Amino acid sequence: MNSLTKNYDAIIIGGGHNGLTAAAYLAKAGRRVLVLEQRHLVGGAAVTEEIYPGFKYTVYSYVVSLLPPRIIQELQLPKHGLHVMPLEGAFTPMEDGNYIASYSDEDDTLAEIRRHSKRDADIFPVFNIMMYDLARAVKPILTMIPPDPANPGLEGLRTLRDLGGHLKSLGKEKFHWLTKIMTMSAYDFLREWFETDVLIATQAQIGVIGTFLGPKSPGTAYVLLHYYMGELDGASSTWGSQRGGTGGVSEAIAGAARSFGAEILCNAPVKQVIIKNGQAIGIALENGDEIVGKTIVSGCDPKVTFRTLVDEKELPSDLVDAIDKFKYRGSSGKVNLALDGLPTFPAMKDKALIRGMQEICPSVDYLERAYDDAKYGGFSKRPFMGCIIPSTVDPTMAPPGKHVMSIFVQYASYDMPAHGDRDQQREAFGNAVIDSLVEFAPNIKNLILHKQVITPWDIEQTVGITEGNISHGELMLDQLFFMRPIPGWAKYRTPVRNYYQCGSGTHPGGGITGTPGRMAAAEILKDGN
């Protein structure tokens, strides 16, 4: 082997936030760590780039909520630049000129709901308490090493015992609600609580984020719960904007990793993992260089981890078959705008809401029809849009008097370009987003200085995530816990000795959490690597 001069204890493939988190914990434990990132900057799908002069775009992601306080504290991330600012509520315009809003103050939110339904305002605090209780109930599961029930071993049996005891401690009512939320659609679950369609829509949209499912599809209620597990400064289910964009989160984790001694090398795409006698011993870069490592850790999605970086002959045939069936189905696009001023939403009576989220989901039917538009391989003509204007809370994102708008869009099929020229389809998709936004913010077209349109295919081509799913695979019940990515290999290890996985395609899944990276590092250290 023609190797470079250095020999590392751990080589991390991919400088996404989970790979960086694993690197930070391993370096903190005294391991000699190298992170290899194919692009010119770290972060994977959590990056900030100045695509248009003077304007910083949070290119693929858009908000921060799921990063655990434990990781923030253990890695001292504020010391390295983490600064997440809460967004001031959310605003949803309706097609009849009305609106619904939520605020950081619960009394203001209840007064707003009461405009639509006294019954819903009365039940909303009960619903919130129930959701927070369920989120707290599920959180311990997210930090358990998932055992394989078919072959648990002694440690797995203890985990299953603890899990059973934990679920039993919930009590009958909470256990019944947890069972429902794990299996129902977001719409059906919410309909058992509320009567106001627009209120149901604003909650149901959370359940379709990053999935190729509509609000009436079974399984989306769990996704709603998944995002209830986020917190910011102790407040649950709170969304925030990182100073400098979500790339600032990745840079903070990278800064922590470097402070513990990790090396990070960009513009270093990895071609393959080098395996000898069933054991990973290094990596080969695309430029031909080879680097020796005692432990190799992939922060990539399952397909890249098992089917691109490793020769099929090194893997059991049943694993290969299961990985080939793992569902990605990228369905989220992004449109990033440089604006000459602030857009005006005529329905927005409280102008402070411009500093929060603008959610274009005026009804449940609107969301379901957006899904119908795209599910056969196209894109939504009137899509769901989750918009924030980060420059309203962080002036460093745009020149004085100017703004950036980050628009998360559902739905854009990964297969969308198959229906025509990729550039033409991308332009048509971007136009559909802007035309739909104009219905609620009529002056937006006149403010646009620059527009960046991103499809799932673009995400795959640029960041390397299969089918452009930024969660590295759908967050559905059949792809969670001991089945993420597949049964038997959910403990961050692989059949190849000293080859591990730490991306969002592992337990507990997607979002800017760092949890897969932290848990993978703990397992690596437990193995003595």
PyMOL commands that set and color helices and strands:
alter all, ss='L'
color gray80, all
select helices_A, chain A and resi 17-28+69-74+77-80+106-116+118-142+153-169+172-183+186-191+197-208+220-228+247-259+302-308+312-314+317-325+351-355+364-374+390-392+395-397+416-419+422-438+444-447+456-463+466-468+477-479+481-483+515-526
alter helices_A, ss='H'
color red, helices_A
select strands_A, chain A and resi 3-13+33-36+48-52+55-58+84-86+90-93+99-102+231-232+235-236+240-242+263-265+270-276+279-285+290-298+332-339+357-360+379-388+403-412+448-454+499-501
alter strands_A, ss='S'
color yellow, strands_A
deselect
rebuild
show_as cartoon
